């Protein structure tokens, strides 16, 4: 007899439907799985047969053929165990149900028949909703994740027998429901880090506020112990909260990599990723044999912090130039081409010289200093909007009793500036903040009067800045104007933005 169960698999960050066709015929007892299965899918034959026996079902006699359609796409992972087992029970007439077309089924089977969690359940649930399915049968640990998709019944099944009995109508299982608004509210005020804990460095805090308000990339340059890492880790606490669409997109990426905690429904806080400087290009951008997201995609809608920037391999840093510009990364491998989103804020930290001191105080030779700084290319620096010197903190600032502004206070101003940008870029889904403006937006929203234009012209000549740096200065100035609620960019805004472009010419020039 022939049966068909519905399942799904993930390709990139999107899911596609997979039909699990099972045919039990006459011949020697044997199971064959076709449809480009990988090793994990082929091994499901042994897991499923043992789980069937331990769940009290009979093993189908004769030749059993299992086809995973579409047959021209490679299938990966153990998530097909449960739909294969259900299909075998239906094909061998051990269960009778008319619900197999209404539910998408995913789950790994233990040898006892228990259902274990799998990766990528959120994109699978979104695909099931798009295909008009009634619901999904998923492991209990993945139920909350799938339940954020409105209008879809999410049925948590503990084991194979429970799944079979539910599909037959012998038992009822209450669908899991999640209050999305409550999830966002629960996350408010849970940040462990706060800008109030940082003594001094008011100029650096101001620059990071501008970066957060406009989504700009930042590089912090200063001696060891000045608070570069401490400041960078607190940047995420002043970013505006994630919207539901941003949270869903971020959660999809974390789901397919397997970073969601058991029972976690959504990623409701902006991610902060800090890979070690020994990371490879595949680890940073994504890749391997079957392309998977890397650190820059895991930092999507959040912050990517690269500490000790010159210690990263130059080839690794150079591969980031295209994702920084386009907000996505395309990876081509023999297995296929994948495109992953990567709209992140880059925050880099580094010492000004090999021994950590400023060039005027360093014992390193000029050649050693230039060799050290030369590990970071000019084109990469051009893609960083704010270059900030982080000086040593004075004793009176470290010993002062009063604290600076809290992250909550700074965040209010950042949110107000982002709201202005949201209204300004309405109808432009690809432009989410000032840092993402293209030539058309720059022309429309960054007009300068004659004195301000002359000031910028002088700076371009004085510092020998590139055309890309010109655009970056305009974007930063637009953000500075937004923070003070101004409609037009003024000379003071341009002057402050120019200051954030001078450090690279002092060190690298």
C-alpha positions in Angstrom: 0.0 0.0 0.0 1.1 3.6 -0.7 1.0 6.4 1.8 2.2 10.0 1.9 3.2 12.2 4.8 4.0 15.9 4.7 7.3 17.2 6.0 9.7 20.1 5.2 13.4 20.9 5.1 15.5 24.1 5.3 17.4 25.5 2.4 19.4 28.6 3.4 17.0 30.3 5.9 13.8 29.3 4.1 12.0 26.0 4.2 10.5 24.0 1.4 7.9 21.3 1.4 9.0 17.6 1.3 6.6 14.8 0.6 7.5 11.5 2.3 6.1 8.7 0.1 6.2 5.2 1.5 5.3 2.0 -0.4 5.1 -1.4 1.2 5.2 -4.2 -1.3 6.0 -7.9 -1.7 9.6 -9.2 -1.9 12.4 -9.8 0.6 12.1 -7.6 3.7 14.2 -4.6 2.9 14.1 -0.8 3.3 15.4 1.6 0.7 15.4 5.4 1.0 15.7 7.5 -2.2 15.5 11.3 -2.9 19.1 12.3 -2.3 19.4 11.5 1.4 22.5 12.3 3.3 24.1 9.9 5.8 21.9 11.1 8.7 18.8 10.5 6.6 20.0 7.0 5.5 20.6 6.1 9.2 17.0 6.9 10.0 16.1 3.5 8.6 17.7 1.8 11.6 16.3 4.4 14.1 12.8 4.1 12.7 12.6 0.3 12.6 13.8 0.1 16.2 11.5 2.8 17.3 8.5 1.1 15.7 9.3 -2.2 17.5 9.8 -0.5 20.9 6.6 1.5 20.4 4.5 -1.7 20.1 4.1 -1.7 16.3 4.9 -4.4 13.8 7.8 -4.0 11.4 6.4 -4.0 7.7 7.3 -7.2 5.9 8.5 -7.1 2.3 10.2 -4.3 0.4 9.6 -0.8 1.7 10.5 2.1 -0.6 10.7 5.6 0.9 10.9 8.5 -1.4 11.7 12.1 -0.3 10.3 14.4 -2.9 11.5 16.6 -4.6 14.1 14.1 -5.5 16.7 16.5 -7.0 17.3 18.4 -3.7 19.7 16.9 -1.1 18.0 16.1 2.2 19.9 16.5 5.5 19.5 15.7 9.1 17.3 13.5 11.3 14.1 15.5 11.1 12.5 13.0 8.7 12.5 10.2 11.2 9.0 10.9 12.5 7.2 11.4 9.1 8.9 8.3 7.8 7.7 6.3 10.7 4.1 7.6 10.4 4.2 6.9 6.6 5.3 3.3 7.3 2.5 2.8 9.8 0.0 4.2 7.3 1.4 2.2 4.4 1.3 -1.1 6.4 -2.3 -0.3 7.5 -1.4 -0.2 11.2 -3.1 3.2 11.5 -6.0 4.7 9.6 -6.1 8.5 9.3 -7.1 11.2 6.8 -5.0 13.9 8.5 -1.7 13.3 6.8 -2.3 16.0 4.2 -3.3 18.5 6.9 -0.2 18.4 9.1 3.5 18.9 8.5 5.5 16.5 10.6 9.1 16.8 11.8 11.1 15.2 14.6 14.0 12.9 15.3 13.2 9.5 16.8 15.0 7.9 19.8 15.3 4.1 19.8 12.6 4.1 22.5 10.2 5.9 20.2 10.6 9.3 21.9 10.7 12.4 19.8 13.8 14.6 20.0 14.2 18.3 19.0 15.5 19.3 15.6 16.8 22.5 14.0 14.9 24.9 11.8 11.4 24.5 13.1 10.4 28.1 12.8 11.0 28.4 9.0 9.3 25.0 8.6 6.2 26.4 10.5 6.2 29.5 8.3 6.3 27.2 5.2 3.4 25.1 6.6 1.3 28.3 7.1 2.2 29.5 3.6 1.1 26.1 2.1 -2.2 26.2 3.9 -1.7 23.4 6.3 -3.8 23.1 9.5 -0.9 22.6 11.8 2.5 21.0 12.5 3.5 18.0 14.7 6.8 18.9 16.4 8.9 17.8 19.4 7.8 19.5 22.6 11.1 21.5 22.9 10.4 23.1 19.5 6.7 23.8 20.1 7.1 27.3 21.5 9.3 28.3 18.5 6.7 27.2 16.0 3.8 28.7 18.0 4.9 32.3 17.2 3.3 31.7 13.7 -0.2 32.9 14.1 -3.1 30.7 12.7 -1.2 27.4 12.9 -2.0 24.5 15.3 1.3 23.5 16.9 0.9 19.9 18.3 3.7 18.8 20.6 4.2 15.0 20.5 6.3 13.2 23.1 6.7 9.9 21.2 5.8 8.0 18.1 2.7 6.3 19.6 1.3 9.7 20.7 1.7 11.1 17.2 0.0 8.1 15.6 -2.9 8.2 18.1 -3.4 12.0 17.6 -3.6 11.5 13.8 -6.1 8.7 14.2 -8.2 10.8 16.5 -7.8 8.5 19.5 -6.4 11.3 21.7 -6.6 15.0 21.8 -3.5 17.2 22.3 -4.0 20.9 23.1 -2.1 23.1 20.6 0.7 25.2 22.1 0.0 29.0 22.2 2.5 31.8 22.7 1.8 35.4 23.7 4.3 37.3 21.5 3.7 40.6 23.1 4.4 39.1 26.5 7.7 37.7 25.2 8.9 41.2 24.2 7.7 42.7 27.5 9.4 40.0 29.5 12.8 41.0 28.0 12.6 44.7 29.0 15.2 45.7 31.6 17.0 42.4 31.6 20.4 43.7 30.3 23.3 42.9 32.7 25.5 45.6 31.1 24.8 49.3 31.5 26.6 52.4 30.3 26.3 53.9 33.8 29.0 51.4 34.9 31.5 53.0 32.5 33.5 55.8 34.2 34.6 58.7 32.0 34.9 58.3 28.2 32.0 60.7 27.5 33.2 61.5 24.0 33.3 57.8 23.2 29.8 57.3 24.6 28.6 60.1 22.5 30.1 58.5 19.4 28.5 55.1 20.3 25.1 56.9 20.7 25.4 58.3 17.2 26.4 54.8 15.9 23.3 53.2 17.5 21.0 56.0 16.3 22.0 55.6 12.7 23.2 51.9 12.5 26.7 53.0 11.8 29.9 50.9 11.9 32.5 51.8 14.5 36.2 51.2 15.2 37.6 51.9 18.6 41.4 52.6 18.8 43.2 53.0 22.1 45.7 51.4 24.5 44.8 48.3 26.5 42.7 48.9 29.6 40.9 52.0 28.4 37.5 50.2 28.2 37.1 49.4 24.5 35.6 46.0 25.1 33.5 47.2 28.0 32.0 50.0 25.8 31.4 47.7 22.9 29.5 45.1 24.9 27.2 47.9 26.1 26.3 49.1 22.6 23.6 46.5 22.2 21.8 47.9 25.4 21.1 51.2 23.7 19.9 49.9 20.4 16.1 50.1 19.7 14.1 47.0 20.4 13.5 44.4 17.7 10.3 44.6 15.7 8.3 41.4 15.2 9.5 41.0 11.6 13.1 41.5 12.7 12.7 39.1 15.6 11.3 36.4 13.3 14.1 36.8 10.8 16.7 36.7 13.5 15.1 33.7 15.2 15.0 31.8 11.9 18.8 32.1 11.5 19.4 31.0 15.1 16.9 28.2 14.7 18.6 26.6 11.7 22.0 26.8 13.4 20.5 25.2 16.6 21.3 28.1 18.9 17.8 28.4 20.4 17.4 27.1 24.0 14.9 24.3 24.6 11.5 25.9 24.8 12.7 29.3 23.6 10.1 30.9 21.3 11.8 34.0 19.9 15.0 35.9 19.9 13.6 39.2 21.4 16.9 41.0 22.1 19.4 42.1 19.5 22.2 39.6 19.1 25.8 40.4 20.1 28.4 38.2 18.5 32.1 38.3 19.4 34.0 35.7 17.4 37.7 35.1 18.4 40.4 36.4 16.1 41.3 32.9 15.1 37.9 32.6 13.2 38.2 31.4 9.6 36.4 32.9 6.7 33.8 30.1 6.7 33.2 30.7 10.4 32.8 34.4 9.9 30.8 34.5 6.6 29.4 31.0 6.7 30.0 28.1 4.4 31.4 24.6 4.8 30.4 21.8 2.4 26.7 22.6 2.8 26.5 26.4 3.3 25.3 27.4 6.8 25.1 30.9 8.3 28.3 32.4 9.8 28.9 34.9 12.6 27.9 37.9 10.4 24.5 36.4 9.8 24.1 35.3 13.4 24.7 39.1 14.2 21.9 40.1 11.8 19.9 43.0 13.3 22.5 43.2 16.1 26.2 43.8 16.8 29.3 42.0 15.5 32.2 42.8 17.8 35.7 42.1 16.5 38.2 42.6 19.3 41.9 42.9 18.4 41.0 43.6 14.8 44.6 43.4 13.4 45.0 39.9 14.8 42.3 38.6 12.4 43.7 37.2 9.1 43.6 39.9 6.5 42.0 37.5 4.0 39.1 37.0 6.5 38.6 40.7 7.0 38.6 41.4 3.3 35.7 39.0 2.7 33.5 41.2 4.9 33.7 44.2 2.5 30.8 43.0 0.3 28.4 42.0 3.2 29.1 45.3 4.9 28.1 47.2 1.7 25.1 45.1 0.7 23.7 43.7 3.9 23.7 40.1 2.7 26.3 37.5 1.9 26.2 35.0 -1.0 28.1 31.7 -0.6 28.7 29.4 -3.6 29.7 25.8 -3.0 29.4 22.6 -5.0 26.3 21.8 -3.0 24.6 25.1 -4.1 24.5 28.8 -3.7 23.0 30.3 -0.5 22.2 33.9 0.4 22.1 34.8 4.0 21.1 38.2 5.5 23.8 40.1 7.3 22.6 43.6 8.3 24.7 44.1 11.4 26.6 46.9 13.1 30.3 46.2 13.0 32.1 47.3 16.1 35.9 46.7 16.0 38.5 47.4 18.7 42.3 47.6 18.3 45.5 48.9 19.8 47.2 51.7 17.9 50.6 50.0 17.9 51.9 46.4 18.5 52.9 47.2 22.1 49.6 48.9 22.8 50.8 52.4 23.2 50.0 55.5 21.1 52.6 56.0 18.3 54.2 59.0 20.1 54.9 56.8 23.2 55.5 53.4 21.5 58.9 51.6 21.5 58.0 49.9 18.2 59.8 51.1 15.1 57.8 53.1 12.5 58.1 50.1 10.2 56.7 47.7 12.8 53.8 50.1 13.5 53.0 50.5 9.8 53.2 46.7 9.3 50.8 46.3 12.2 48.3 48.9 10.9 48.7 47.6 7.4 46.8 44.4 8.3 43.7 46.5 8.0 43.1 47.7 4.4 42.0 51.2 3.4 38.8 49.9 1.6 37.7 48.1 4.8 38.3 51.3 6.9 36.3 53.3 4.4 33.3 51.1 5.2 33.5 52.1 8.9 31.7 55.3 9.5 33.1 56.3 12.9 36.8 56.1 13.9 37.1 56.8 17.6 40.1 57.3 19.8 39.7 55.8 23.3 42.1 57.5 25.6 43.2 56.3 29.1 40.8 57.2 31.8 42.0 59.8 34.3 42.2 58.9 38.0 39.6 61.5 39.1 37.1 60.0 36.6 37.8 56.4 37.8 37.4 57.4 41.5 34.4 59.7 41.1 31.3 58.6 42.9 28.8 59.9 40.4 27.9 57.7 37.4 27.1 58.7 33.9 23.9 58.3 32.0 22.3 54.9 32.0 21.7 52.8 28.9 17.9 53.4 29.3 18.4 57.2 29.1 20.6 57.0 26.0 18.3 54.4 24.4 15.3 56.9 24.6 17.2 59.4 22.4 18.3 56.6 20.0 14.7 55.4 19.7 13.5 58.9 19.0 16.1 59.3 16.2 15.2 55.9 14.7 11.5 56.9 14.7 12.4 59.9 12.5 14.2 57.6 10.1 11.4 55.2 10.1 9.0 57.9 8.9 11.6 59.3 6.4 12.2 55.9 4.8 8.6 54.8 4.7 8.0 52.7 1.6 11.7 51.8 1.3 12.0 48.3 3.0 15.7 48.0 2.2 16.6 51.3 3.9 16.1 50.7 7.6 18.4 53.4 9.0 20.7 56.2 7.9 23.6 53.9 7.5 21.7 52.0 4.8 21.0 55.1 2.6 21.8 54.9 -1.1 22.7 57.6 -3.5 19.0 58.6 -4.0 18.4 58.9 -0.3 21.6 60.9 0.2 20.5 63.4 -2.5 17.0 63.7 -1.1 17.7 63.9 2.6 21.2 65.2 3.0 21.1 68.6 1.3 23.7 71.1 2.5 23.8 74.9 2.4 26.8 76.8 0.9 28.9 77.3 4.1 28.3 73.7 5.2 29.3 72.4 1.7 32.5 74.5 1.8 33.4 73.0 5.2 33.0 69.5 3.9 35.0 70.4 0.7 37.9 71.7 2.9 37.8 68.5 5.0 37.9 66.2 1.9 41.0 68.1 0.6 42.7 68.3 4.0 42.3 64.6 4.9 42.4 63.3 1.3 39.2 61.4 1.9 37.6 59.0 -0.7 34.2 59.4 -2.3 32.9 56.6 0.0 34.1 58.6 3.0 32.2 61.6 1.7 29.0 59.5 1.7 29.7 58.2 5.2 30.2 61.7 6.6 26.9 62.8 5.2 25.2 59.7 6.7 26.7 60.4 10.1 25.8 64.1 9.9 22.2 63.1 9.1 22.1 61.0 12.2 23.6 63.7 14.4 20.9 66.1 13.1 18.2 63.5 13.9 19.5 63.2 17.5 18.8 66.9 18.0 15.5 66.7 16.0 16.6 68.9 13.2 15.2 68.7 9.7 18.3 69.9 7.9 22.0 69.2 8.4 23.9 72.1 9.9 27.6 73.0 10.0 28.0 71.7 13.5 26.6 68.3 12.4 29.1 68.1 9.5 32.0 69.3 11.7 31.3 66.6 14.3 31.0 63.9 11.6 34.3 65.0 10.1 36.0 64.5 13.5 35.0 60.8 13.4 36.9 60.4 10.1 40.2 62.0 11.0 41.8 59.3 13.1 42.3 56.8 10.3 44.3 59.5 8.4 46.4 60.3 11.4 47.4 56.6 11.9 47.1 55.1 8.4 47.8 58.3 6.4 
